[in-house]
Amino acid sequence: MMKFSFVALPLALSLVTVSPGTAQAVETPVGETYTLQQSSEYALSTKDFFSEKTSAESNYIEAASPAEAVAKMNMMDELRQAGFNVGTMAKVNYGPCKIVAEGFHTRKSGKYETGGFKSTTYCTKKVTAIHHSSQARFKRLAWWVKGGRAIGQPAQKIKAGKHNGTYYPTVFQQTNHALTCKSAKTTTWSGRTLGTIVYNGKTYYADAYAPVQKGVRCRL
C-alpha cells in the first residue's frame, strides 16, 4: 500500500448498529450515498497514487477518527517500505477484522452498462457494526480522476463465509457501488474503500485499494 495523504479528503461515516445475536442489521436503503468532499477534481499524480502494488487487503486498527486512522496506516506503510516488521514496530491495536477489495468491473446486474467494485470485511468474531465507504478512480493521462461520489453502505446482511480457505463467522460485502458508464471505451480503473467497525465499544478502521484494472469497457 502506497502512502497517501487524505488531508483534502475528509470522510464522514455513519454507522448502523448490528445486533450480535442476529443475522441482519437495521434496514437502510441500499442506494444510500455519502459524499466524499474534495478540493479538486483531480487526485494526485500517477506516481503517488494507486500504484500497481497498492494493497487490496488491510487489517482494521483502532483510531479516534478516520483522519487518525489514515495517519496510522500511512506510518505502517512507511515501516513496511523500509523493511521493518510492522507487527512489532507499529504501536496500534488491531481489531478482529480485515477488509479485501476486488477489481473494478462492469456489472452484470446493470446489463454491463454500469461499473463498480466490491469490498468485503471478514471478521474472526462478531462485531457491533460495519460500514464501508467506497469511491472509484479512473486514469486520465497522468492523473487519477474521481469516479463519482463516495458510496456508503452499512451492514445489512451479515453472514458467515470463507476466504482463502479460512472460515469467518462475520462477513459483510458492499454490493451497492455502481456507476453509470457513458460509453464502452476502455479505461483503467481502481478505487478505495474505507471500512469502519465497532467492536467491544471501540471503533476500528481499515482501507483497501481495488487492484488496478486496465481495459475495462466503461468510461464516464
Salt bridges, closest charged atoms under 4 A:
GLU41 OE2 - ARG140 NH1 3.87
ASP48 OD2 - LYS47 NZ 3.22
GLU52 OE2 - LYS214 NZ 3.66
GLU57 OE2 - LYS98 NZ 3.31
GLU68 OE2 - LYS72 NZ 3.50
ASP77 OD1 - ARG80 NH1 3.11
GLU78 OE2 - LYS3 NZ 2.80
ASP207 OD2 - ARG192 NE 3.83
